[in-house]
């Protein structure tokens, strides 16, 4: 798959679109990559990248007039978000390298990162409705970026698993409609490249971008100890709506699923793997479908299925991937719920040819025990709903879920977990899925985990990593 990676603009770009919107290259959506030896591992050349955001070593945030800006739309399965970033127009030069510091654009009043989110996901929109769907994001961006910088500000849309799940023709039609809208300068005054500006990215891109974000926000991309040793980096876990990713730097080069990333003359050989259809929303659809398949009773109308992963006495209507609808009736059996996810959704009983394995017999290297772990998106939301802190562990999540998901019922669940709101029906399923994923990655129950949505007001979203990559590409071409 990567034999010709060097000929493309991005070493692991999934789509290349001609200016007319015609698909000219498409990677397989297998969500995993095998590499037989380190020599054939694709390398992301970040050699010119000198400083990450968060704790720059030399560069400081530029004055407003000296800034260049960029916009990234994270088009996820459940919604789309636009983020604004900036960097110094005059890059710092040091040691014969061009140095670029990328910063999230912050709201001066509340010290939060500027961003706007819309729902549902882009994958649910018909091509004719794409422009109206994306217009609110563009309207927000017009306010984020100074007017005199609009024409020079690059705009990127990167779509993830929700779009990867679509049939090819539907996916291409939505991307073509996106390109057409972004190319209309009367409505979108930003700088847009119709060839690479709107893409459906593979899960491995998503994982590596997330790793870049976590390590940039934590200041780990700049750290070098007194001996010049390579800095300790962090593990990045993400649990989205349609896929989940695990990315980290193992002690030794991984047997497969490897990416070599070069940052500030330091090479990081990463293990990254993305599991399509194991995001929280799609996994729940698969779970409901499995319950339906195991239910021998013949029913008329919408089938009503006993669900051990739902709070006792609650009901939740779920639309399956094939369009059928079922109703889940909670029985509050959390241990049975975990076993069901372990055996049915994660395939943990599959043959493991190269131990240790994570999911469906797929190899995963050992995660170094002294490496910080950051778990974002639905990992964070589940932990928050159950009352465990942002610095917590799987043991806390397990205890809280076992208690609340077995003890509570429809009459008192909302009172004990008010933060869950409209997602009260999915808290226990999300907890079981999160715990089984952490277990599959061989993360010990007592190991500290940072369950985060933001770090110092900055979103723990892979969009920052994507912007770092794009800025780096610009300066490589300069």
N, C-alpha and C positions, 0 to 999 in steps of 0.2 A: 504493500500500500504506500510505503514511503520511499520507494526506489527513485521517484522523480520529484521528491519534495524540494530539492534545491532549485528546481526550475520555476516553482511557484513563489508568489510574493510572501506567503506565510507558509512555514514548514508544515503546519497542520491545519491549513485552511480547508473548510469543507465545501464551500461553494465559490465558484468564480463566475460572475455574470457579465456578459457583454453589455455594452452601453445600450443596446436595443432591448436588453432585458432577457436575452436568450441564454439558457443554461449551456455553458461550455465545458464545465467540469463538475463532477459530483462524486464525493466519497461515499463509501458504504456506511450506513448508519448501524454499525455493529456495536458501537459503544466500547470497543476494546481494540487494542493494538498489540501485536506480538512482535518482539524483536529478538532474533536469535543470538545476537552478540552486541556488545556495546558499540562496535564499529559501525553498526547500521542504525543506531539510535538517532532519530532526527534531532538536530541541535537548533534551538532557538538562539540566535546570535544576539545576546544582550551586551556584547562587549563594550559598546559605546555608552551604555547606560551606567551612570556613575552614582546617582543618588535616588533613593526611594523617597516617598513622602514620609512625613511623620517626624523623622529626626535627621535632616540632611546634615552632612558633615561640613560641606563648604557653602553650598548655595543656600540663600535665604529667600523667602517669598518676595517676589518682585513687587514694586509699586504698581498700582493699577494700570498706569500708562505704559508700563514695560512688559505687560503680560501677553502671552498667547493663550487662546482658549480652545477647548475641545468638548464635544458632547457625545455621550454614549447612551443609547437606548438598550436596556436589558429587556428583551421581549420574551418573558417567561411564559410558562404554561397557564398560570392563573392571572397574570397581569403584566403590564409593561411599565417600566420606570425610566425616566430620563435623569441623568446625572451630568453635572457640569464640572470641568476640571480646568486648571491653568498651569502654566509653566513659564519660566523666564524666557523672554524673547531672545535675549543674548545668552546662549548656553555657556556655562562655565567650562573653560578648557583646562585640563590638568593631565599631566603625564601622557601627553599625546592622545588622550581620549576626549571625545566630546561628552560633556556631562549635562544631564537633563534631570531636573527635579520636578515631579508632577504632584500637584496639590489639589485636593477636592475644593471646590468653590463653596465657601461657607456663608451662612446668613449671619451678618454682623450682630443682629439683635439677639438671637437665641443661641448662637454658637453651634447651630446644627448645619449639616451639609444640605445644600440646595438640591432638591429632588422633587419630582412629581410622579405620582403613580396613578394609573388608570386600570380598570378591570372591565371585562375579563381578559383572557390572553389573546394575542394576535391570531393564534391558530383557530380561534372561533369565528373570525371575521371573514365575510365574503370579500373577494377582491374589489367589488364595487364600493364597499364600505370602508376600505383601508384608509383613504384620505381623511374621512370624517373621524375615524377612530384615532388616528395619530395626531390630528390637529391640536387637541388640548396640550399634548406634550410639546409641540412646536411653539404654541402660544406661551407656555411657561418659559421655554428656553429663550424666547425673545426678551423676556424680562431678566433672565439670569445673566445674559451676555451684553456688554455695552454695545450700543447700536453701531458705533464706528468700527466694531470688530466682527460684526455679523458675517460679512462676506469672506473673511479670512478664517473663520472658525469651522474646523472640520466636524461633520456630523456622521456618526456611525450607528447603525442598528444591527444588533447581533441577537438572533433568535435561538432559543434553546430547545429543550426536549419536547415541548408541546408541538412545535413545528416539525421536529424530527419524526414525530409519530404520524404525521399526515401522509397520505399518498403523494407520490412525486408530483403529479399534475397540480394538485391543490396547493402544495407547498410552493411550486414555481410561480403559480398565478399570484399568490399573495406577495411574494418577493418582487415580482414584476410590477405589481400595483404600488408597492412601497417605493421602488426606484422611480416610477413615474411621478409620484407625489413629491418626493424629495428633490427631483430634478426641476420642478416648477418654481422658478425663482420668484414669481409673483406671490407665492404662498410660503416658500421656504427659502429665506435669503442666505442660508448658511452654505459653506463649502461642502459639496457632496460629490464623491467619486462613484459613478454608476457601476463601475466594475467590481469594487471591493467594499463599497460603503454600506450595503445591506447584505447580510449573510445569515445563513443558518449554520451555526458552528457545531462541531462535534462535541461530544461530552468530554473528551480529553482536553480540548481547548478550555472548556468551562472549568475543569479541574485545575489546570495550570494557572489560569487567570485568578481563580480563587486562592491558590497558594501564593501567588504574587501579592494579592491584596492583603491577606493575613500577615505575611511577613513584612510587607511595606508598612502597614499600620502599626505593627509592633516594633518597627525600627530595626528589623533583623537583617535587612539586605545591605546595610552599611557596616555592620559590626565586624571588626577584625581584632583579635586579641594581640597582646604585646609580642607574641611570637610570629604573628602573621598567619595564624591558623585560620582555616575556613570557619565562618560563624555557624553556631548552632541555629538551625531553622525550625519552624513550627509545622505541625501537621494541620492540614486544612480539610475539614469535613463539611459537606453541604448536603442538605436534604430538601430538594425542591418539590414541586408538585408532580413532576413526571419522571424525574431521574434523581440519582444521588451519586456523589463523587467522593473519593478518598484520594488525597495527594500528599506525599511527604518525601523526604530525602532519606532513604535507608542507609545503613552503615556501608553496605556494599552494593555494587550495581545490581539492580533487579534482574531476574531471569527473563522477564517480559514486561509489557506495559510500561516501558521506560521512556523518559524524555530527558534530554540533556539541555540544560538552560545555562547560558553564560551571562553572568552579571558582574560588572566591575572587575573583569579579568579573573573572576572566580567561576569555576564550572560546578553546577549542581546537577547531579543525576537523580531525577525524580521518578518515583513510582506514581502513576496516576491511573485510576480506573473509574469509568462511569457506567452505572447500571441503569439502562433505560427500563421504564415501567416499574421502577422501584421508588419513585418519588411518592410522597404521602398521598396525593389525590388518586393517582393511577393505581398505586398499590391497593388502596381501599376498593377501587372498582374491581380489581382482580380478586381480592378477598371475597367480595360479595358474589362474584361470578362462581368462585369455588364453592361457596356455601350453597348456591343454587344448584350446582352440578351434583352436590352430595345429598340434596334433598329429594328423596324419592317420591314424596307426596305429590299428587296431582292437584293443582289449585287453579281456580278460575280467577281472572283478573290479575292484579299485581301480586306476585308471590310474597308471602310474609315469612321471613326466615329468622330463626333464633340466632343471635349473634353474641358470642362470648366476649367480643371486643367492644361492646357497647354497654353503657351504664344501664343497670337493671331498670326496666320499665320505660325506657326511652324508645322512640321510633325515629328512623331516619330513612328517607327515600333516596336510593342511589341509582343513578343511570349508568349502566354498564358500558363497556367499550363498544359493544355491538349495537347499542341503542336501546336494549331492553331495560326495563325498570323493575327494581325489587324494593321491598321494604324490610329494613333490618329492625328486629325487636330485641333490645338489649337484655342479656341474661347476667351480665356482670361477673364473668368467670375469667379473671385476668391471666391466671396461669395457663388455662386452656387456650386463651388468645395467643399468648407467646408461643406455645407449642405449635399452634396452627400456622403462625407466620414463619416460625423456624423451619417447619417441615414442608409447607406448601408453597410459600412465596419465595423464600430464600434458598430452597434446595440444599440445605446444609447437610443432607445425607448423601449428596452426590459424590461420586468417586473423585478423589483428590490425587491427581497424578504427580504433583510436585508440592508436597507439604511445605509450609502451612498453606491452607486455602481459606478463602473467605466465603464467597457465595457461588453456588452452582459449580463447585469444584475448581474455581479460578484461583490461581496462586496469588498470595500476597506476602511480601517480605515482612519480617518482624519490624514493628514500629519501635524505634529506640525508646527505652523507658524514661529517659531524661528529657525527651523532646516535648515542648508545650503543645497542647492540642486545642484547636479552635473549632467549634462546631456551630454552624450558622443555620439560618432559615428555620425550617420546621424543627430542627433539634432545639433551637432557642425557644420557639413558641411553646413547645410541649413542656419543656423544663419550667418555663415561667408559669404556665397554667397550673402545674402541679405544686408550685411553691418552693422549688429548689432555686438557689441563687445562681448568679451568672458564673461564679467559680464554684463548681460542684463536681459531682461524679455520677457514674451510672448507678452506684449503690443507692444514692439519695433518690434518684428517679425511680428505681425499682421499688424502694420502700413506699414512697408516696403513691405510686400508681397501684401497687398491690393493695394498699389500704383504701384509697379513694375509689378505685375502679371496682372493688369487690364489696365495699361497704355502702356506698352511696346509691341512691335511686333517683328516679325522675323528680321526686318531690324536694330533694335537698341538694342535688348536685350543683345547681347554679349558685346557691348560697355559699357553698364552700369553694367554688372555683369561678368567681364572678368575672375574672379576666378573660375566661374562655369565650364568653359571649355566644355568638351564633355558631361557634365551633365546638360547643360543649359535647356534641355527639361524636366528635372525632378525637377527643383528647386521649382516651384510653387506647384506641387503635394507634394513634401517633406515638404514644409512650411505648407500646409493645414493639412497634416497628423500629423506633430509635434504639431501644435496648438490644434488640436482636442484631441490628447493624453494628453497634459498638462491640457486641460479643463476637460477631463474625470477623471484625477487624482485630480481634484478640486484644482489646483494650480492657485492662483489669478493672473490676468494679470500683475499687477505691482510688483509681488514678485520677488526679485532678483534670478537669476539662473546663475550658472557658466556653460556656454557652452564650454566644454573643449575637446581637443584632447590630450594634455600633461599638466603636472604640474611640473614645474622646470625641464623640459627636459625629464621627465619620462612619459611613455605612460599610458593614462587612459584606460587601457585594463584589462579585467578580468584575464589575464594570471598571473599577480602578485598575486592576491588572490588565484589562483590555486596553485602557487608555495608555498605560505605561508601554505596552507593546506597540501601539500605534505611533506614539511619539518617538519611540526608538526607531521604528521603520522610517519615519520622516527624516530623522537625522542621519540614518544610514544612507539614505538616498541623496542627502544634501551635498 
